[in-house]
Amino acid sequence: MSKTGFAGNKGDKDRSDCFVELELASSGGIRVALKSKVKFLYGDSIEALCNEVLAFFDVKHAVVTLEDKGALPFVIAARLEAAIKRVIRTEKEFLPALLTENQYETARDRHRFSRLYLPGNTPSLMINAGVHKPDAVILDLEDAVAIDRKSEARFLVRNTLRALDFMGAERMVRINQLPAGLNDLDYIIPHHVNVVLIPKCENAHQIHEVNNHILAIHNRLNVRSTVWLMPIVESALGIVNVFQIAGAADNVVAVAIGLEDYTADLGVSRTIEGTESLFARSMVVNACKAAGVQPIDSVFSDVGDMEGLQKNVMQSKALGFEGMGCIHPRQIKIIRDGFAPADQEINKAKRIVCAFDEATRKGLGVVSLGTKMIDAPVVKREQRTIDLAISLGKLDTNWKDTFNAEVQA
């Protein structure tokens, strides 16, 4: 192995990060050359952390050059560990303390309206992700990370899962395409990841592969934690097999569609109208509803087109999707508001549910509301709207009492 290792970023725009270069030596002890604008305030603590990490890995003689851009301790530790493991072989892990705020599990039927994608090797975009209140944060180890940086990104994502407060957002990680993605699991499964996204999924066997690897990790560490799976179908073959994928395992909670790769696989261009992907999106929705999991739509890639995003969300909701990915915080509110039931939808649902209740008390199977006939399937759909509104705090659990009082008045 080489005697010199490096990790991190040092560009002018790489805030909250650092670049570490480690050169092993045969003598001279540990020498840390630190370049940082906050050296006067935090230089001693940064050097102490470096010495602690090096001692943990039994590195006794080395020169460490660290260019700091305001990195937090868990970022510095991840970068230094990645550099060390480029020059020595070791199974040891230097783990930051696990925040109590990050030890929660999430429910199978949790709302997943908005999922914010964040590059897994860019700490500046991770630090305040929870502030924007997405339903979920996705730390991406796949497309958003350069091939030659994937190894170091794993350490950063691992440390982020442990040491960064996500403020209640569901913690997701998109692993690399299988089989390489199986190696990613060792860095995230022991550290309270809630959902694993499986990209370019094309068959149920891939779901089983991931679950078998998760089970092996759990057995090796003698731990159990609930890990949900969200396969992403991104090819013609994946669409053909989407029902078997959606029903492949009990911990599959959603299936997402990736339209950039899907349209590339078809050899067509992706359009705002979406006619080229209507069949595939409909297939995903139908398969998910049949399997009892959430259908999740693709991202809207133009972060400057808010009007286009809003139209896309409305179309997505009309098709039956229950959420979509986003690539910029400014997209979160439009997506969340779009998938949440609007006031007029809630009011309509209240009228239909109460009218059907009254008809049931009279022994009737159907009831007319205005010029429309209302039967059980329609009521079931409107009851889902009511339940969703209650769970989002948009409707009180005792809404019927208030509604009936208003009607009688």
C-alpha distance (Angstrom), angle and dihedral (degrees) to the residues before:
residue distance angle dihedral
M1 . . .
S2 3.81 . .
K3 3.78 120.6 .
T4 3.80 91.2 -136.8
G5 3.77 126.1 65.6
F6 3.78 133.6 174.6
A7 3.79 140.5 -175.2
G8 3.78 139.8 171.8
N9 3.78 137.6 40.0
K10 3.78 131.2 -74.9
G11 3.79 106.9 179.3
D12 3.78 122.5 129.4
K13 3.81 90.6 -104.6
D14 3.80 95.9 46.2
R15 3.78 98.0 104.3
S16 3.81 122.0 174.5
D17 3.80 89.5 22.0
C18 3.75 139.3 93.6
F19 3.79 139.8 -154.9
V20 3.79 117.5 -130.2
E21 3.78 126.9 -167.0
L22 3.79 118.3 -175.3
E23 3.79 124.3 -168.2
L24 3.78 117.9 -174.1
A25 3.81 116.4 -136.3
S26 3.79 134.6 -169.4
S27 3.79 94.7 -133.2
G28 3.78 143.5 -1.0
G29 3.80 99.4 78.6
I30 3.78 121.4 -118.6
R31 3.78 120.7 -25.8
V32 3.81 119.9 -175.7
A33 3.80 118.8 -164.7
L34 3.79 106.0 -166.3
K35 3.78 126.1 -168.3
S36 3.79 112.1 -174.8
K37 3.79 139.9 137.4
V38 3.80 88.1 -136.4
K39 3.80 94.9 47.5
F40 3.80 91.8 116.4
L41 3.80 91.8 56.0
Y42 3.80 103.3 32.3
G43 3.81 106.3 14.1
D44 3.79 94.6 106.5
S45 3.81 93.7 49.4
I46 3.82 92.2 46.7
E47 3.80 91.7 51.1
A48 3.80 90.4 45.7
L49 3.81 90.2 53.3
C50 3.80 91.1 49.6
N51 3.79 91.1 51.4
E52 3.80 90.9 47.6
V53 3.80 92.8 52.3
L54 3.81 93.2 45.4
A55 3.80 91.8 48.8
F56 3.82 89.8 49.5
F57 3.81 89.3 57.8
D58 3.83 92.7 42.9
V59 3.79 93.4 -114.7
K60 3.80 104.1 155.7
H61 3.79 103.3 167.6
A62 3.79 122.6 36.5
V63 3.77 145.5 119.1
V64 3.80 113.7 -126.0
T65 3.78 120.0 -165.1
L66 3.79 111.6 -168.1
E67 3.81 124.5 -175.8
D68 3.78 106.3 -168.1
K69 3.81 126.0 -158.5
G70 3.80 97.3 179.2
A71 3.80 97.8 -64.9
L72 3.78 118.8 175.8
P73 3.82 117.3 -124.5
F74 3.81 94.7 -101.1
V75 3.81 89.5 54.0
I76 3.81 93.2 49.3
A77 3.79 90.4 48.3
A78 3.81 91.8 50.2
R79 3.79 92.5 49.2
L80 3.78 93.9 47.6
E81 3.81 93.0 47.0
A82 3.81 90.4 50.5
A83 3.81 90.4 51.1
I84 3.80 91.5 47.7
K85 3.78 92.6 51.1
R86 3.78 90.3 54.6
V87 3.81 88.7 65.0
I88 3.82 105.7 30.7
R89 3.80 134.3 38.2
T90 3.77 114.2 -126.1
E91 3.80 138.5 142.5
K92 3.80 93.0 -151.7
E93 3.80 119.7 114.7
F94 3.79 127.3 -153.9
L95 3.79 101.5 -145.9
P96 3.80 125.0 -170.8
A97 3.78 117.1 -136.1
L98 3.80 113.9 -75.6
L99 3.80 109.7 -118.9
T100 3.77 114.3 -127.8
E101 3.81 86.4 -134.7
N102 3.82 88.6 65.6
Q103 3.78 98.7 54.0
Y104 3.79 97.6 85.4
E105 3.78 126.0 114.1
T106 3.78 123.4 -145.2
A107 3.79 131.8 -130.0
R108 3.77 123.8 -106.9
D109 3.82 92.4 -123.7
R110 3.80 96.3 43.1
H111 3.80 115.1 142.2
R112 3.79 110.9 -97.3
F113 3.80 100.0 -179.6
S114 3.81 95.9 137.2
R115 3.79 127.9 27.6
L116 3.80 116.5 -178.0
Y117 3.82 114.4 -147.5
L118 3.81 114.8 -144.3
P119 3.83 125.7 -177.9
G120 3.79 108.1 -109.9
N121 3.80 93.7 -136.4
T122 3.81 98.9 48.4
P123 3.82 112.0 82.3
S124 3.81 94.7 179.2
L125 3.81 89.4 69.8
M126 3.80 93.5 45.9
I127 3.79 102.0 50.6
N128 3.82 98.7 76.8
A129 3.80 99.6 23.3
G130 3.80 93.8 117.9
V131 3.80 91.9 54.8
H132 3.80 90.1 71.1
K133 3.83 90.4 58.9
P134 3.81 101.1 -131.7
D135 3.78 115.5 172.1
A136 3.80 87.1 -121.5
V137 3.79 140.4 8.2
I138 3.81 117.9 -142.6
L139 3.79 116.6 -155.1
D140 3.78 101.1 -157.7
L141 3.80 120.8 -145.6
E142 3.79 94.3 167.1
D143 3.80 127.9 59.2
A144 3.81 96.0 0.2
V145 3.82 93.5 60.5
A146 3.80 124.4 71.6
I147 3.79 114.1 -118.3
D148 3.80 94.2 -116.0
R149 3.83 91.3 50.4
K150 3.78 100.3 49.3
S151 3.81 93.9 97.1
E152 3.80 94.6 55.5
A153 3.81 91.5 42.3
R154 3.80 89.8 62.7
F155 3.80 91.3 61.7
L156 3.80 91.6 48.3
V157 3.81 93.6 48.5
R158 3.81 90.7 47.2
N159 3.80 92.2 52.0
T160 3.80 91.9 43.8
L161 3.81 91.0 55.6
R162 3.80 88.7 54.2
A163 3.79 105.0 37.1
L164 3.82 109.2 28.2
D165 3.80 120.9 83.3
F166 3.82 106.9 -129.5
M167 3.82 91.1 -169.5
G168 3.78 94.0 -128.9
A169 3.81 98.1 -48.1
E170 3.78 115.6 138.9
R171 3.81 108.1 -100.9
M172 3.79 111.6 -129.5
V173 3.80 132.0 173.6
R174 3.79 125.1 -164.0
I175 3.77 106.4 -147.6
N176 3.78 125.0 -157.0
Q177 3.77 123.0 -86.3
L178 3.80 111.9 -76.0
P179 2.94 135.8 -63.6
A180 3.83 91.2 26.2
G181 3.81 90.0 47.3
L182 3.80 91.5 65.7
N183 3.81 88.2 71.7
D184 3.81 89.7 55.4
L185 3.80 90.4 61.2
D186 3.81 92.3 70.0
Y187 3.81 88.8 62.7
I188 3.80 98.0 48.7
I189 3.81 112.3 26.1
P190 3.85 95.9 70.7
H191 3.81 91.2 49.1
H192 3.81 104.9 65.1
V193 3.77 101.1 -94.2
N194 3.81 107.9 170.7
V195 3.80 102.4 -159.1
V196 3.80 132.7 19.8
L197 3.80 116.0 -153.5
I198 3.82 113.3 -148.7
P199 3.81 109.4 -156.0
K200 3.80 125.5 -149.0
C201 3.79 91.9 10.8
E202 3.78 112.7 179.7
N203 3.80 107.1 166.9
A204 3.80 145.1 16.7
H205 3.82 91.9 -105.6
Q206 3.79 89.6 71.8
I207 3.81 89.9 56.3
H208 3.80 89.7 52.2
E209 3.80 91.1 48.9
V210 3.78 91.4 55.1
N211 3.80 93.3 45.7
N212 3.80 92.2 48.7
H213 3.79 90.1 52.7
I214 3.81 91.6 47.8
L215 3.81 90.0 50.6
A216 3.80 91.0 50.4
I217 3.82 90.4 52.4
H218 3.79 91.8 48.2
N219 3.81 91.7 49.3
R220 3.79 92.9 46.8
L221 3.81 93.2 51.1
N222 3.81 95.4 34.3
V223 3.80 91.9 -127.8
R224 3.77 134.5 124.1
S225 3.77 125.5 -156.0
T226 3.76 131.4 159.2
V227 3.80 109.6 -105.1
W228 3.78 116.7 -177.6
L229 3.80 123.1 -158.2
M230 3.80 129.4 -139.3
P231 3.81 111.3 -175.1
I232 3.80 116.2 -160.4
V233 3.81 116.7 -143.8
E234 3.79 110.7 -151.3
S235 3.81 106.8 158.3
A236 3.78 141.2 58.9
L237 3.82 89.4 -105.6
G238 3.79 91.3 50.5
I239 3.80 90.6 53.6
V240 3.81 91.5 49.7
N241 3.81 90.1 52.3
V242 3.80 98.3 37.4
F243 3.81 96.4 114.3
Q244 3.80 93.4 54.5
I245 3.80 88.7 46.3
A246 3.82 92.9 50.6
G247 3.79 91.8 50.7
A248 3.80 98.4 37.9
A249 3.82 97.5 106.7
D250 3.79 141.1 3.3
N251 3.81 92.2 -114.1
V252 3.80 94.4 59.0
V253 3.81 101.1 107.4
A254 3.79 101.1 167.7
V255 3.78 144.1 5.1
A256 3.80 120.7 -143.1
I257 3.77 128.3 -162.8
G258 3.80 122.4 -137.3
L259 3.78 107.4 -152.8
E260 3.80 100.0 -176.9
D261 3.80 92.5 62.7
Y262 3.80 93.1 35.3
T263 3.80 94.7 55.8
A264 3.80 89.6 44.1
D265 3.79 88.6 53.7
L266 3.80 89.5 52.5
G267 3.79 91.2 46.3
V268 3.81 93.9 -123.1
S269 3.79 134.9 116.0
R270 3.78 121.9 -105.4
T271 3.81 111.9 -118.8
I272 3.80 134.7 -167.4
E273 3.82 89.8 -118.1
G274 3.81 90.0 56.7
T275 3.79 96.8 -149.4
E276 3.81 90.5 138.1
S277 3.83 90.9 59.9
L278 3.81 101.4 34.9
F279 3.79 93.0 101.2
A280 3.80 93.2 49.7
R281 3.79 94.6 45.2
S282 3.79 91.0 48.7
M283 3.80 89.9 49.7
V284 3.80 91.0 53.1
V285 3.80 93.1 48.9
N286 3.80 93.4 47.0
A287 3.81 93.8 46.7
C288 3.80 92.8 47.8
K289 3.79 93.8 48.5
A290 3.81 89.7 49.1
A291 3.82 91.5 49.2
G292 3.81 94.9 42.6
V293 3.82 97.7 -117.3
Q294 3.80 133.2 118.6
P295 3.82 119.7 -90.1
I296 3.82 110.7 -141.0
D297 3.80 122.8 -165.0
S298 3.80 127.8 -138.0
V299 3.81 125.5 -94.7
F300 3.80 122.9 -86.3
S301 3.77 102.1 -125.8
D302 3.84 102.2 -160.3
V303 3.82 102.0 84.1
G304 3.80 91.5 -177.7
D305 3.81 96.7 55.9
M306 3.80 104.9 80.7
E307 3.79 93.5 162.4
G308 3.78 91.0 52.4
L309 3.79 90.1 48.0
Q310 3.79 91.9 52.5
K311 3.81 91.7 50.9
N312 3.80 89.8 47.5
V313 3.81 91.4 51.7
M314 3.81 91.8 50.3
Q315 3.81 90.9 49.7
S316 3.79 90.7 46.6
K317 3.80 92.6 50.8
A318 3.81 91.0 46.7
L319 3.82 89.6 55.5
G320 3.80 90.5 53.6
F321 3.80 102.9 -100.3
E322 3.80 116.7 147.2
G323 3.79 100.3 -155.2
M324 3.77 145.1 -17.3
G325 3.76 141.1 -143.6
C326 3.79 124.0 -98.7
I327 3.77 131.6 -159.1
H328 3.80 100.1 -163.7
P329 3.82 131.8 42.2
R330 3.82 91.4 -125.2
Q331 3.83 88.2 68.2
I332 3.81 94.9 57.7
K333 3.82 100.5 81.0
I334 3.80 94.8 46.5
I335 3.80 91.0 49.6
R336 3.80 95.1 45.6
D337 3.80 93.8 45.7
G338 3.79 90.6 46.0
F339 3.80 96.1 53.8
A340 3.80 94.5 40.7
P341 3.82 113.8 86.6
A342 3.81 113.3 -94.5
D343 3.81 120.6 -127.8
Q344 3.80 91.9 -105.4
E345 3.81 90.4 51.9
I346 3.80 90.4 50.9
N347 3.81 93.0 48.3
K348 3.79 91.1 49.1
A349 3.80 90.7 49.2
K350 3.80 91.5 50.5
R351 3.79 92.2 52.3
I352 3.80 93.3 48.3
V353 3.82 96.2 45.6
C354 3.80 93.0 47.7
A355 3.81 92.7 45.3
F356 3.79 90.7 51.4
D357 3.82 91.0 47.5
E358 3.78 88.8 54.8
A359 3.81 91.5 47.7
T360 3.80 90.8 49.8
R361 3.80 90.8 52.9
K362 3.81 87.3 54.4
G363 3.80 92.0 49.8
L364 3.80 95.6 -108.7
G365 3.81 123.1 140.8
V366 3.79 95.3 -157.6
V367 3.77 135.2 25.8
S368 3.78 134.3 -164.9
L369 3.77 120.7 -125.5
G370 3.77 109.5 -171.2
T371 3.80 105.3 -44.0
K372 3.80 96.0 -24.9
M373 3.79 130.3 90.1
I374 3.80 115.3 -132.2
D375 3.79 120.8 -154.4
A376 3.83 135.8 169.4
P377 3.85 98.9 -79.7
V378 3.79 91.0 53.0
V379 3.80 90.9 48.4
K380 3.81 90.4 49.8
R381 3.79 90.3 55.8
E382 3.80 92.9 47.6
Q383 3.80 91.2 46.8
R384 3.82 88.0 58.2
T385 3.80 87.8 54.9
I386 3.82 89.6 51.8
D387 3.80 92.4 48.3
L388 3.79 91.6 48.8
A389 3.81 92.2 48.8
I390 3.80 90.5 50.9
S391 3.80 92.9 48.9
L392 3.81 90.2 51.1
G393 3.79 92.6 49.8
K394 3.80 92.7 -113.8
L395 3.80 93.1 116.4
D396 3.80 132.6 35.8
T397 3.80 118.6 -120.5
N398 3.84 89.1 -123.7
W399 3.79 93.0 52.0
K400 3.80 93.7 128.7
D401 3.80 92.6 65.1
T402 3.78 91.7 52.5
F403 3.80 93.3 42.7
N404 3.81 94.5 50.1
A405 3.79 91.2 47.0
E406 3.81 90.4 52.9
V407 3.81 91.7 48.3
Q408 3.80 92.9 49.5
A409 3.80 91.3 47.6
